[in-house]
């Protein structure tokens, strides 16, 4: 679960820089939607500032790991 007070998470996501064909595919084909959650972020921040961390946590978007079968990504490991 994400932590509203900027604490270290037990797991991390990776940001990957894409170039060339991969960047085009990501932008034009792989991205299926983008949602503006600015107002939600402001609401969560207000709860954190007020010390209401339980409400802030409840408002955080749910995250789940992307699971792949063992070995499916083996070719990417060096």
DRENKEKOL-307397 format. One record per residue (C-alpha): residue number from 1; x, y, z. Coordinates in steps of 0.1 Angstrom, whole numbers, plus 2048, in hexadecimal, padded with zeros to 3 digits. Each point is the difference from the previous one (the first is absolute). Example, Ala and Ser with C-alpha at 12.3 -4.5 7.8 and 13.67 -1.06 7.14 Angstrom:
BEGIN
<pt><seq>1</seq><X>87B</X><Y>7D3</Y><Z>84E</Z></pt>
<pt><seq>2</seq><X>80E</X><Y>822</Y><Z>7F9</Z></pt>
end
This chain:
BEGIN
<pt><seq>1</seq><X>800</X><Y>800</Y><Z>800</Z></pt>
<pt><seq>2</seq><X>80C</X><Y>823</Y><Z>7F9</Z></pt>
<pt><seq>3</seq><X>809</X><Y>815</Y><Z>81D</Z></pt>
<pt><seq>4</seq><X>7F2</X><Y>824</Y><Z>802</Z></pt>
<pt><seq>5</seq><X>81C</X><Y>80E</Y><Z>815</Z></pt>
<pt><seq>6</seq><X>81C</X><Y>7F9</Y><Z>7E6</Z></pt>
<pt><seq>7</seq><X>80E</X><Y>7E3</Y><Z>813</Z></pt>
<pt><seq>8</seq><X>814</X><Y>7E5</Y><Z>7EF</Z></pt>
<pt><seq>9</seq><X>7E9</X><Y>7E6</Y><Z>7F1</Z></pt>
<pt><seq>10</seq><X>806</X><Y>7DA</Y><Z>804</Z></pt>
<pt><seq>11</seq><X>800</X><Y>7FD</Y><Z>7DA</Z></pt>
<pt><seq>12</seq><X>80A</X><Y>818</Y><Z>7E5</Z></pt>
<pt><seq>13</seq><X>7F7</X><Y>806</Y><Z>7DC</Z></pt>
<pt><seq>14</seq><X>819</X><Y>806</Y><Z>7E5</Z></pt>
<pt><seq>15</seq><X>800</X><Y>81D</Y><Z>7E8</Z></pt>
<pt><seq>16</seq><X>80E</X><Y>7F6</Y><Z>7DF</Z></pt>
<pt><seq>17</seq><X>80C</X><Y>818</Y><Z>7E5</Z></pt>
<pt><seq>18</seq><X>7F4</X><Y>7F6</Y><Z>7DE</Z></pt>
<pt><seq>19</seq><X>80D</X><Y>80C</Y><Z>7DF</Z></pt>
<pt><seq>20</seq><X>7F9</X><Y>7FB</Y><Z>7DB</Z></pt>
<pt><seq>21</seq><X>7E6</X><Y>7E6</Y><Z>7F7</Z></pt>
<pt><seq>22</seq><X>7FA</X><Y>7F6</Y><Z>824</Z></pt>
<pt><seq>23</seq><X>7F7</X><Y>824</Y><Z>809</Z></pt>
<pt><seq>24</seq><X>7E8</X><Y>802</Y><Z>7E2</Z></pt>
<pt><seq>25</seq><X>7EF</X><Y>7DF</Y><Z>80A</Z></pt>
<pt><seq>26</seq><X>7FD</X><Y>80B</Y><Z>824</Z></pt>
<pt><seq>27</seq><X>7F0</X><Y>821</Y><Z>7F7</Z></pt>
<pt><seq>28</seq><X>7EA</X><Y>7F4</Y><Z>7E2</Z></pt>
<pt><seq>29</seq><X>7F7</X><Y>7DC</Y><Z>808</Z></pt>
<pt><seq>30</seq><X>808</X><Y>7F4</Y><Z>823</Z></pt>
<pt><seq>31</seq><X>7F1</X><Y>81D</Y><Z>813</Z></pt>
<pt><seq>32</seq><X>7DB</X><Y>7FA</Y><Z>802</Z></pt>
<pt><seq>33</seq><X>7F6</X><Y>81D</Y><Z>816</Z></pt>
<pt><seq>34</seq><X>80D</X><Y>81D</Y><Z>815</Z></pt>
<pt><seq>35</seq><X>7EB</X><Y>80D</Y><Z>81D</Z></pt>
<pt><seq>36</seq><X>806</X><Y>822</Y><Z>810</Z></pt>
<pt><seq>37</seq><X>800</X><Y>7FA</Y><Z>826</Z></pt>
<pt><seq>38</seq><X>80C</X><Y>823</Y><Z>809</Z></pt>
<pt><seq>39</seq><X>7E1</X><Y>808</Y><Z>815</Z></pt>
<pt><seq>40</seq><X>803</X><Y>7DE</Y><Z>812</Z></pt>
<pt><seq>41</seq><X>825</X><Y>807</Y><Z>808</Z></pt>
<pt><seq>42</seq><X>7F6</X><Y>822</Y><Z>80F</Z></pt>
<pt><seq>43</seq><X>7E5</X><Y>7EF</Y><Z>815</Z></pt>
<pt><seq>44</seq><X>818</X><Y>7E5</Y><Z>80C</Z></pt>
<pt><seq>45</seq><X>81A</X><Y>81B</Y><Z>808</Z></pt>
<pt><seq>46</seq><X>7E7</X><Y>814</Y><Z>814</Z></pt>
<pt><seq>47</seq><X>7F8</X><Y>7E1</Y><Z>815</Z></pt>
<pt><seq>48</seq><X>825</X><Y>7FA</Y><Z>806</Z></pt>
<pt><seq>49</seq><X>806</X><Y>825</Y><Z>80A</Z></pt>
<pt><seq>50</seq><X>7E2</X><Y>7FC</Y><Z>818</Z></pt>
<pt><seq>51</seq><X>810</X><Y>7E1</Y><Z>80F</Z></pt>
<pt><seq>52</seq><X>7E3</X><Y>7EA</Y><Z>7F4</Z></pt>
<pt><seq>53</seq><X>816</X><Y>7E4</Y><Z>7F1</Z></pt>
<pt><seq>54</seq><X>7E4</X><Y>7E6</Y><Z>801</Z></pt>
<pt><seq>55</seq><X>7EA</X><Y>813</Y><Z>7E9</Z></pt>
<pt><seq>56</seq><X>81E</X><Y>809</Y><Z>7EA</Z></pt>
<pt><seq>57</seq><X>809</X><Y>7DB</Y><Z>7FD</Z></pt>
<pt><seq>58</seq><X>7DD</X><Y>7F6</Y><Z>7F7</Z></pt>
<pt><seq>59</seq><X>800</X><Y>819</Y><Z>7E3</Z></pt>
<pt><seq>60</seq><X>820</X><Y>7F4</Y><Z>7F1</Z></pt>
<pt><seq>61</seq><X>7FC</X><Y>7ED</Y><Z>7DF</Z></pt>
<pt><seq>62</seq><X>802</X><Y>7DA</Y><Z>804</Z></pt>
<pt><seq>63</seq><X>820</X><Y>7F1</Y><Z>7F2</Z></pt>
<pt><seq>64</seq><X>807</X><Y>7DC</Y><Z>7F7</Z></pt>
<pt><seq>65</seq><X>820</X><Y>7F0</Y><Z>7F3</Z></pt>
<pt><seq>66</seq><X>800</X><Y>7F6</Y><Z>7DB</Z></pt>
<pt><seq>67</seq><X>805</X><Y>7DA</Y><Z>802</Z></pt>
<pt><seq>68</seq><X>812</X><Y>7ED</Y><Z>7E5</Z></pt>
<pt><seq>69</seq><X>807</X><Y>7DB</Y><Z>7FD</Z></pt>
<pt><seq>70</seq><X>822</X><Y>7F4</Y><Z>80C</Z></pt>
<pt><seq>71</seq><X>818</X><Y>801</Y><Z>7E3</Z></pt>
<pt><seq>72</seq><X>7EC</X><Y>817</Y><Z>7EA</Z></pt>
<pt><seq>73</seq><X>819</X><Y>81D</Y><Z>805</Z></pt>
<pt><seq>74</seq><X>81F</X><Y>7EA</Y><Z>803</Z></pt>
<pt><seq>75</seq><X>80D</X><Y>80D</Y><Z>7DF</Z></pt>
<pt><seq>76</seq><X>802</X><Y>823</Y><Z>80F</Z></pt>
<pt><seq>77</seq><X>818</X><Y>7F6</Y><Z>81C</Z></pt>
<pt><seq>78</seq><X>825</X><Y>804</Y><Z>7FA</Z></pt>
end
